[in-house]
Amino acid sequence: MDKKKKRKTPLKVWILRFVFLLGFLIMLYPLVSRFYYRIEANNQVEDFDEGKKELTSEDIKNRIRLARAYNDSLLNVVSEDPYNKERLESGRAEYARMLEIHEKIGHVEIPKIGEDLPVYAGTSEEVLQKGVGHLEGTSLPIGGNSTHTVLTAHTGLPEARLFTDLTKMEIGDKFYIHNIETTLAYQVDQIKVVLPSEFNDLLIVEGHDYATLLTCTPIMINTHRLLVRGHRIDYVPEIEEKDIKEHRANNIYKNLFYASLVLILIMLILILRLRKKKKLAEKKLKDLNSGPADENNINNNVNNESTRTKSIFDLDKNNLRARGKTDEEDK
């Protein structure tokens, strides 16, 4: 019986270890995948910035001129939800070819939530799985009077945050759109939640230069659309870059804090496991040390009992002899 029990115990231990490891890996998956996506997004942003350095000033002027001609041709009509199934299944758009470098038409930087994401043309599911999409039918992200560009991305993906933290944006916050020519700065002046069929807030407003960040809300329910709109402001590198660096430092400290919590949790688990192993080892050692002593006690008790029995027997024997002797003398 004891041998069978000893054989079953390791199997139970391994099962518990496997379950613990599986749960731990599941808990780490979003963190690891998001960390990986952040690295990949940074690589895509760097790829765009390096690619535009290879363009000549004449090439950039021609591309921007074509993009402005496209914006001037818009009828100011947005007739479809960017998350409509047919749009999600459609192929990559051809309309923004003049702005593309390695399939990207720029990148959008949102210091408040610590995101700098590549922007692609269109809102197909392929695009929205890897970054931010530009909503067809809205102005291309080059700025200008009477333009309104709309950039959209997913919320709540386990492998990438994208626009998940867009709910943290407040009036007065800034975001930046980088294209092949320049960097456009926008300051948030309106935050709204609307139904998917409501497009009025995405239309061009005469005399204004707007950019709107759009995503689904609430997370995993997606019955409405969150719109974070900003109006164009002057981009002053000395001021804006300082603001970007401050937000970036804050986000780095925040990530380090969360990473420290994870490391502390792992260390606590390891310490508890080591303490448990130590207690078990001490208990086994104690049992081993107390084993011979218990055996000696048992042997001593047996010897004492034997001696006592023998003494009683000898006493009774002597009493019988004495009684017999007395009886003979009486006779």
N, C-alpha and C positions, 0 to 999 in steps of 0.2 A: 504493500500500500504506500509506504513512504517513498519507494522508488518511483511509483507512478506519479505521485504528487510532484516530485522533483522534476520529472520529465515534462509535465504540463505547465509548470510555472514559467519557464523561459518563453514558451509560445505566447502566453498571455502578456508577458512583458513586451515582446516584440510587436504584438498587435497594438498595444497601447502606445508604443513609441511611433509606430507607423501612423496611427490616427493623429497623434500630436503633431508629427512632422507634416502630414498632409494639411491639417488645419493651419499650421504656421505658414506654409507655402501659399495657401489660398489667401491668407491675410496679407502676405507680402506682395502678391501678384499685382494689385493696382499700383502700389508704390514703385515696384521695379519697372513695370510697363510704362508708367508715366515718366519715370526718370529716363528710360530709353527713348520715349517719344520726344522728350525735351531736347535730348542730344541730337536726334534726327532732325527736329525742327530747326535747331540752331545751325545744323549743317546745310539745310536747304536755304536758310536766310543768307548764310555766308556765300553759298553758291550763287545766289541771285546778285549779291553785292559785288562779288568778284566778276561775274559775267557782264554786269553793266559797265565796269571799268574798261572792258575791251571794245565797247561801242564808241564810235567817233561822235563828235559833237553834231556833225551833219546828219548822221544816222539817227541820233536821238531826236533832232528837230523834225525830221521827216516822220518818224514814228508818232511823236506827240501831235503833229499836224493831222495825221490820219485819225488819231484817237479823238481829237477835238471835232473833226468832221463827223465822226460817229455820234458823239454826244449831241451835236447840233441837229442831227437827223432824228433824234428820239421824239416820239409823239407824246411823251409824258403819260404813258399808260402802263400800269403794272396790273396784269390781269390774272396772275397765277401765284399761288402760295409756293415759295421755294421748296417746301417739303412735300409737295404733291407727288404722288407715286410715279406719275408719268415723267415728271421732271427728274426724279431721282434715278430713273432707269434710262434716261437719255444719255447720249454720248457727250464727250467733252465739247464745249462750244468752240466755234471757229471765229467768233466775232472779235476777239481780243488778241488776235495773232500779233498785231503791231506792237503790243506791250510785252510780249512774252520773252523770257530768257529761261531756257531749259524748262519750259511749260509753266513757269511762274510769272505772274504779272506784277509782283511786288510782295511786300510783307507788311503786316499791321502790328504795331507795337502798342501794348496797353500796360503802362508801368504800374497802375494801381493794382492789377491782378497778376503782375509778373509774367505776362505772356508776350512773345514776339513770334508771330505765326506766318508761314508762307501763304500767299494768296494765289488762288488759281481761278481761271475763267470757268464760269458755270457753277451749277449746284447739283451735279450728278452725285450719286452715292459714292462713287469712286473718289471724287474730289473731297467730299465732306468727311470721308474716313481718314484723309491724310492732312487736312488743313482747313483753311477758310476759303469759301467760294464767293465769287462775285455774282450777284443776282442779275441775270439777263433782263434787259429792258430798263435798267437804271444806268446812270452815267458811269463811264469808266473812271477809275480812281486816279484822275489827273488834276482834279480841282477845276476852278473856273467859275465865272459868274453864271447863275441860273443852272447849277448842276446839283445832283443828289445821288451819290453813290451808296449802294447798300451791300454790306459784307455780311455773310452768314456762316455760322459754324454750329456743330453739334454741342449739346450739353449732356453731361452725365455718362460719357463713355468711360468704361473701366480702364482702358489703355491710354487715354489722353484727356486732359482737362478741357482744352480748347476754350469754349465760351462758358464753361460751367460756373465760373466765378463772376460772370458778368452782372449778376445780381448785387455785387458789392460796389458797383459803380455809383457815383453820386454826382449831383449837379456841380459843375465846376471842374471835374476831373478831365484830364486830357488823354488823347490817344493820337497816334501818328501813323500815317500811311506813307510807306516808302515805295516810289516807283522808279522807272529808269532815269528820270530827269532830276527829281528833287524829293524832299521830304515835306509832306503836308501835315500841319498841326490842326487838330480839332478839339474844341472844348465842349463838354457835355452841357446841353441846355434843355434837354427833354428826355424823360424816361417814362415809357408807357407800356402797358400790357394790353394787347388787342387780340381779337379773334383772327384765325387764319385767313378769313375772307375780307378783312378790313385792310385796304391798301392805301388809303388817303395819306397816311403819315409817311409813305415812301415816295410820294410824288415830288417832282421838282417845284420849288417855290421861286417865282420870278425874283431875280436880284439877290438870291442867297446861294451860298456854297455850303451844302450840307453833306454829311456822311453819317450813315446809320449802321450800327452793329445789331444784328438780328439773330435770335436763337429761340429754341422751343422752351416752353415753361408750362407747368412745373416739371421738375426733373422726373423722367420715366412716365409721365402722364401726357405731356405735350399737347394739351388742349388749346393752349394760347401761344402767343408770340411776344417775346420781350424785345422792345425796341429802345436802343440807347442812341440818341441822336446828338451829334455835335456840330457846331458851326465853325467855319474856318477862321483861324487866327494866324497871326504872323509867327513863323518859325524862327526863333532867335537861338542859334546853336548854343551860345554860352548859358542861357537860362534853361532851355529845354533839356540839354544834355545833363546839366546839373540835377534837374528834377528826375530824369531817368535814372541816373546813377544812385540817387538817394533811395528811390523805390526799389531798384535792383538790390541794393545792399540790405534793405529791410526784408526783402523776399529771401535772400540768402540766409540771413539770421533766422528767419522763420523756418526754413527748410532744415537748417542745422539743429534747431530746437526739436523739431519732430524726429529727426534722425537720432538725436541724443535720447529721446524718450524710448525709441525702439531698442537702442543699444542697452539702456538701463533695464528695460523689460527682459531682454535676453540674458543679461548678467544676473538678474534676480532669479530667473528660472534655473540657470546653471548653479547658482549658489544654493538654492533650495534642494536641487537634485544631489549636489555634493554633500550637503548636510544630512540628507536622508540616507545616502550611501554610508556616510561615516557612522551614523547611529546603528545601522544594520551590522556594520563591521564590528562595532563595539559590543553589540549584543551577542554576536557569534563568538567573539573572543571571551566574553564573560561566561557564556555557556560552556565553552571548551575548558576554561579555568575551573569552573565550578563542578565539572563532571567527575574528576578523580576524587575530589573532596567528598562529594555525595556518596560515591562508591565506598570510600573509607568509612564514612559515617554508618552506612548500611552494614558493612562488615563488622564494625565495632559493636553496633547494636545487636547483631546476630551473636557475636562472641559473648557480649554481656549477658544476653538472654540465655545462652548455653551455660555459661558459668553459674548464672542464678538458678537455672533448672537443676544443674548438677549439685549445687549447694543444698537446694531443697531436698533433692533425692538422698544426698548423703546424710542430711539431718534426720530425715524420716527413717533411714536405715539404722542410724545410731540410736534413735528413740526406740525402734523395735528391738534392738539388741538389749538396750537397757531394760526394757519392759520384760523381755524374756528372762533376763538374769534375775530380776526381782521376783518373778513368779517361781523360779527354781529355789530361791532362798526361802520363800514362804513355805514351800513344800518340805 
